[in-house]
Amino acid sequence: RFISFIGPKKDTAELEFGSGLNLIFGPSNTGKSSVLDALDFMLGRERKLKEIPEHEGYDQVVLGIELSNNEQFTFFRNINGGDFECYEGLYKSKPNDLEPIILRAKNSTKKIQTVSEFILEKIDLDGKKLKKNSDNKTVTLTLRNFLPLLMVSETSIQKEASPYIGEQYTEITEHRSRLRFVLTGVDDSSLLPA
């Protein structure tokens, strides 16, 4: 529903999203790539945000999402990275009366899920497998390997190849499996390795 940057002495910088397809467009150097960078960061990327002068004075990035079953969640993360604080509902600032769920960007533990596991579990896509190679080895579906279908950059749109299927030989099988899964709803969990 929204992504925003908040800081103790700064006005909130916010972009709201509607249901379905959202297009971010505008002239050069107006922040389109920065929005994609922030969304990528809030969906579990470990590497911190690209440093730009506009981030000066902000200390938190906030992402509000609404799932197809109308569940709403707000994720807070320090602009320099680290774990996430997740609250049920949509909030523009941290609610003082609620205890957050702590989520990690990567490497879950028995007590702490990753943001990817949390979201995929909520939309019944947890544990899905994608075929990785001709030997029928599989990888688990994550937000990280699903993002190219969710966010397409201007550069990806402009190239002559598909924005959904990578050009590297080692990625093609997995990317085709991912696209087939989205189109059919059938994953590769039943594959037996050769």
C-alpha positions in Angstrom: 0.0 0.0 0.0 2.9 2.4 0.6 6.6 2.9 1.2 7.9 5.7 3.2 11.1 7.1 4.7 10.8 8.6 8.2 13.3 10.5 10.4 13.2 12.4 13.7 13.4 15.8 12.2 12.3 15.3 8.6 9.0 15.3 6.9 7.9 11.8 5.8 8.7 11.0 2.2 6.0 8.6 1.0 4.7 6.9 -2.1 1.3 5.1 -2.1 0.3 2.2 -4.2 -3.0 0.9 -5.5 -4.3 -2.6 -5.9 -3.0 -4.5 -9.0 -0.3 -3.2 -11.4 1.5 0.0 -10.4 3.7 1.9 -12.8 6.3 4.4 -11.6 7.3 6.8 -14.4 8.7 10.2 -14.8 11.7 12.2 -16.1 15.3 11.1 -15.4 16.7 11.7 -11.9 13.3 11.9 -10.2 13.7 8.8 -8.0 12.2 5.9 -9.9 15.2 3.6 -9.4 15.4 4.7 -5.8 11.8 3.5 -5.2 12.7 0.1 -6.7 15.9 0.0 -4.6 13.9 0.7 -1.4 11.2 -1.9 -2.3 14.0 -4.5 -2.9 15.6 -3.5 0.4 12.3 -3.9 2.3 11.6 -7.3 0.7 14.7 -8.9 2.2 17.8 -7.7 0.5 20.8 -7.8 2.8 22.8 -5.1 1.1 21.9 -1.6 2.4 20.3 1.1 0.3 22.2 3.0 -2.3 23.4 6.1 -0.6 21.9 9.2 -2.2 21.7 12.8 -0.8 17.9 12.5 -0.4 18.3 9.9 2.3 20.0 12.4 4.6 18.1 12.7 7.9 16.0 9.6 7.5 16.6 6.6 9.7 13.8 4.2 8.9 12.1 2.7 5.8 8.5 1.7 6.2 6.6 -0.7 3.9 2.9 -1.3 4.3 1.4 -4.3 2.4 -2.1 -5.7 2.0 -2.5 -9.3 1.0 -5.3 -10.6 -1.2 -7.2 -11.9 1.9 -7.2 -8.3 3.2 -4.6 -9.0 5.9 -2.4 -5.9 6.4 1.2 -5.6 7.7 3.7 -2.8 8.2 7.4 -3.5 8.2 9.9 -1.1 9.7 13.7 -1.4 9.0 16.6 0.8 9.7 17.9 2.6 6.6 21.3 0.9 7.1 19.8 -2.6 7.2 19.4 -5.2 9.9 16.3 -7.0 11.1 12.7 -6.0 10.5 9.9 -5.1 12.9 6.5 -6.2 11.6 3.2 -5.0 12.9 -0.2 -6.3 12.0 -2.1 -3.5 10.3 -1.0 -0.4 8.4 0.9 2.3 10.3 2.8 5.4 9.3 4.8 5.4 12.5 5.6 2.7 15.0 2.6 1.9 17.3 3.7 2.1 20.9 1.1 -0.2 22.2 1.9 -3.3 20.1 4.7 -5.8 20.3 6.4 -6.3 16.8 7.2 -9.6 15.2 11.0 -9.6 14.5 11.9 -10.8 11.0 15.3 -11.3 9.4 16.5 -10.5 5.9 18.2 -13.9 5.6 19.0 -17.0 7.6 16.0 -17.7 9.8 16.4 -19.4 13.2 13.9 -21.6 15.1 12.4 -18.5 16.7 12.8 -15.8 14.0 11.5 -16.2 10.4 12.8 -14.3 7.4 10.6 -11.6 5.8 10.4 -13.9 2.8 9.2 -16.9 4.9 6.7 -14.7 6.7 5.1 -13.3 3.5 5.1 -16.5 1.5 3.5 -18.4 4.4 0.8 -15.8 4.6 0.0 -16.2 0.9 0.3 -20.0 1.0 3.4 -20.2 -1.2 5.8 -21.4 1.5 7.8 -24.5 0.7 7.2 -24.4 -3.0 10.1 -25.7 -5.2 11.5 -24.6 -8.5 13.5 -26.8 -10.9 17.0 -25.6 -11.0 18.8 -27.8 -13.6 18.5 -30.7 -15.9 19.3 -33.1 -13.1 16.0 -32.1 -11.5 17.6 -30.4 -8.5 15.3 -27.9 -7.0 15.5 -24.6 -5.0 12.9 -23.3 -2.6 10.8 -20.3 -3.8 11.7 -17.1 -1.9 10.9 -13.5 -2.3 14.4 -13.0 -3.6 14.0 -15.4 -6.5 10.4 -14.2 -7.1 11.1 -10.5 -7.3 11.9 -10.3 -11.0 8.2 -11.1 -11.6 7.1 -8.5 -9.1 9.3 -5.6 -10.0 10.6 -4.8 -13.5 13.0 -2.0 -13.9 13.3 0.4 -16.9 16.6 -1.3 -17.9 14.9 -4.7 -18.0 12.1 -3.4 -20.1 14.4 -1.8 -22.6 16.6 -4.9 -23.3 15.6 -7.2 -26.1 15.5 -10.3 -24.0 12.7 -11.3 -21.6 12.6 -9.4 -18.3 11.5 -12.6 -16.7 14.0 -15.1 -18.0 17.7 -14.4 -17.3 20.3 -14.6 -20.0 22.8 -16.6 -18.0 22.7 -20.3 -19.0 22.8 -21.4 -15.3 19.6 -19.4 -14.5 17.3 -20.2 -17.4 15.8 -23.5 -16.1 15.0 -22.0 -12.7 13.5 -18.8 -14.3 11.3 -20.9 -16.7 10.2 -23.0 -13.7 9.3 -19.9 -11.8 7.3 -18.4 -14.7 5.5 -21.8 -15.2 4.7 -22.0 -11.5 3.1 -18.5 -11.6 1.1 -19.3 -14.8 -0.1 -22.8 -13.7 0.1 -22.8 -9.9 2.0 -26.1 -10.1 5.5 -26.1 -8.6 8.3 -28.7 -8.9 8.1 -30.3 -5.4 7.3 -33.7 -6.9 10.5 -33.9 -9.0 13.0 -36.6 -8.0 16.7 -35.6 -8.6 18.4 -37.7 -11.3 
